[in-house]
Amino acid sequence: MTQDKDAPLREDIRLLGRLLGDTVRDQQGAAAFELIERIRQNSVRFRRDDDIAARRELEDILDALSRDQTIQVVRAFSYFSHLANIAEDQHHIRRSRAHLVAGSAPREGSLPHALQTVFDSGVIDAAGLVEFFDTALVSPVLTAHPTEVQRKSILNCETVLARLLDERDRMQLTPEEAEANLEALRRAVLTLWQTRMLRTAKLSVIDEVNNGLSYFDTTFLRELPRLYASLEDRLAAADPALGAPELAAFVQVGSWIGGDRDGNPFVTAEVLERALSMQAAVALGYYLGELHTLGSQLSLGLGLVSASDALLALAGRSPDHSPHRSDEPYRLAISGIYARLAASYRQLLGHAPARPAVAEAEPYASAAALLEDLDILHRSLVANGSAALARGRLRHLRRAVKVFGFHLAPVDLRQNSDVHERVVAELLEVARPGSAYSSLDEQGRCALLLEELATARPLASPHVHYSDETEGELAIFRAARSIHLRYGQAAIRNCIISKTDDVSDLLELAVLLKEAGILRPLENALDVNIVPLFETIGDLENAAGVMDRIFSLPAYRGLLEGRDHTQEVMLGYSDSNKDGGFLTSGWALYKAEGELVDTFARHDVRLRLFHGRGGSVGRGGGPSYQAILAQPDGAVQGQIRLTEQGEVIGAKYGNPEVGRRNLEVLVAATLETSLRPASASPTPPAFLEAMQALSDAAFTAYRGLVYETEGFERYFWESTVISEIAALNIGSRPASRKKSTAIEDLRAIPWVFSWSQCRIMLPGWYGFGSAVQAFLAARPKDGLTLLQQMNREWSFFATLMSNMDMVLSKTDLAIASRYAALVKDVALRDAIFGRIRAEHQAAVAALLQITGQQELLDGNPLLKRSIRNRFPYLDPLNHVQVELLRRHRDSDGSDQRIRNGIHISINGIAAGLRNSG
């Protein structure tokens, strides 16, 4: 009999649903429970059986809800979405663990699978991999964006629930223990129900920093050292001659939170400094806690174990003179290390840690100095028969210090090139009156900037009062210099230029870095990476040309000598998608990468790509493993950075075990892609020509709708929740770059998020159906055969199809039509929604033809199951959201309960879709 592997998932969902139902009955009364249960049953019946009568009854019930009933329904179904996510995450953990216990072949995307793949290829051996990791970099970068709608308090409640579900899985509970666990689950669900889902005030940048830090507490500080240990042990097992290899710190989590100024006036020098201070407090606090526990564990006495001279000297320098520990050198040494680290804490943060040291001590000058003392402990244990003790908590602590230092995570600085231009123009005009920088052509600008970069003389004068914008930018770079001196250069490594379109954009940033001493011309020294961000379709097409020209400047090439001849380039998925649509964006990115690979090879510069991916397919999202494997040859040279945005951060890293798995996936994909044998033959020209034809047709269709259809802007604002999202307290950054409703000025994040909420997901597929129709019309005999071959043999195209399959499966035109009905102009509504409906039908038909599937997601049964489980609980939320929007817009907008209901529904739908922004 075949085991039903999903039975435990259904049991968990039923259990959590039952506990939520009990909570609703106890808190809101039997009538509220019965109403919610009727809605649930009808929604399930409709989704499962396509029961039209059930749908009609569901709509009748929802349309008749009172205001108070509406809020109860929205809360109940929103919380169920959260509970379903917890159950699914636990099931992924359960299945992964079962796979390992069974001793099955390594799963694709796992570290064992990646190691086996590269070893089998014969490209490299274990010793070679150790060297490979010396120059590798895998860096997910956390960003604060207005699609992370959950409060930290909600996340804390969910962490408790996940731990209790995991306890039921891992432990053989006695009846008494099982009952205690169930009671704890009941309390946790009640706490969740009674915890406010919405924020009462708009998030500040510091709030966002604090939210980001919670993932370090929960996942990164503990799970990253375990990942390193697992990889090191596997390499040692593959080649015993390696002994106990210790890899370079190549996996590092970065952050934009507190340093991303592009369009966010609330990120200031003071905020940047406070963000680094908060990060340091988390890192040092963690180390102190681990040292305290380690001291309690390493109770080794000199009469029973030996110690190295270095260890005895370290113990001798300890300020701990307790007679009870006089013969315990390891404890004395740890006590001394703790005292020095506590002094570092006080020196860096201005106050003592919660647990004081035994006595005053000299602070560590750097994390490297702390690591040297921990290494003394390690070497002494290994040399004196206690290697097993060195492989426990001490091993993980040493690794954490290597990875996180005193700064925890490198913070990137980012600003728009237009701001840099205005600041440099003002500085030049004051220093060199009549320079008229902004009126110069590109050649003139570069000449003037290169003159400034050839001298150490600063442009800014302390005796001049500049504009607020210029003063603010100068303050940021001075703060960055101060942070380098305080925490080390690893604390800020990258300065990113949004909207880069030519060489002068890079040179302007170089001039500003010189003002703060971060770039020192006479030493030919540059302490950060200057990173251009190419975002629009046009910018992506010009990217290789810009880099070719900047590399041809001796002054710039000289700066790269101190950066290991490595240049990072960031590619923007979100804005290119909003600019040209999903298909054209994907193709433009792919072509840009290939052209950059060729340009960098010609100039003998190492390329590191930074992928600005969002959570949704409409912003470059989708499974990371497949996305990395689909990169062109040479685009992943052992180094990759990618953004983790919005609610995807919580989904990937909110649970420690899921977080570890996602970090492994990034490492595995980077390893496999970097070390795969070079393609025996390039991508067939027929594939490239077909993709270009598809892209051109899709671009025309997408631009024709979004930018060239009269009234589309009004349709968008009336048929989606964009206005309400702008008012929701879910991020510090404004939704638009300017005070306008123009699509061009809207940020890509709320653009995609709005379409997701109304279940159209338009940025993730629009234009594809028209493109395929045009292609097949032009090539009626072999067109479909060629597209099917591309799907089988070209990973780039297959990944596009897979991501589109996912986003189309989450689209629901019946629900979307209810949002369209909010548009007051009937003719406009019918014209535009009619085009959307026709394009959707064409896109689904084309996808099924190309992939050979009978239904969407036939090739992804896990996601198909997930949608089947959760969509019956999303449908009522969408229905109620539409009704709340109608009431809100038909009134003066002053009813706070209606606004709260809309915002709670936004939260619940985002949770149910998981990658909506």
Secondary structure, DSSP 4 states (H G I P E B T S, - for coil): ----TTHHHHHHHHHHHHHHHHHHHHHH-HHHHHHHHHHHHHHHHHHHH--HHHHHHHHHHHHT--HHHHHHHHHHHHHHHHHHHHHHHHHHHHHHHHHHHTTPPPPTTSHHHHHHHHHHHTS--HHHHHHHHHT-EEEEEE---TT----HHHHHHHHHHHHHHHHHHHS---HHHHHHHHHHHHHHHHHHHTS--S-SSPPPHHHHHHHHHHHIIIIIHHHHHHHHHHHHHHHHHH-GGG-S------B--EE-TTTB-TT-TT--HHHHHHHHHHHHHHHHHHHHHHHHHHHHH----TTTS---HHHHHHHHT-S---GGGTT-HHHHHHHHHHHHHHHHHHHHHSS--SS--SS--PPPSSHHHHHHHHHHHHHHHHHTT-HHHHTTHHHHHHHHHHHHTTTSSPBPEEEEHHHHHHHHHHHHHHHSTT--GGGS-HHHHHHHHHHHHT----S--TTS---HHHHHHHHHHHHHHHHHHHH-GGG--EEEEET--SHHHHHHHHHHHHHTTSEEGGGTEESSEEEEEE-SHHHHHHHHHHHHHHHT-HHHHHHHHTTTTEEEEEEEHHHHHHHH-HHHHHHHHHHHHHHHHHHHHHHT-EEEEEEE--SSGGGT-S-HHHHHHTSPTTS-SSEEEEEE-THHHHHHHSSHHHHHHHHHHHHHHHHHHHHSPPPSSPPPHHHHHHHHHHHHHHHHHHHHHHTTSTTHHHHHHHHSSHHHHHHSSS-SS-SBSSSS--GGGB-HHHHHHHHHHTT--GGGTTTHHHHHHHHHHH-TTTHHHHHHHHHHH-HHHHHHHHHHHHHHHT--HHHHHHHHTT-S-HHHHHHHHHHHHHHHHHHHHHHHHHH--SSTTTT-HHHHHHHHHHHHHHHHHHHHHHHHHHHHHHS-S--HHHHHHHHHHHHHHHHHHSS--
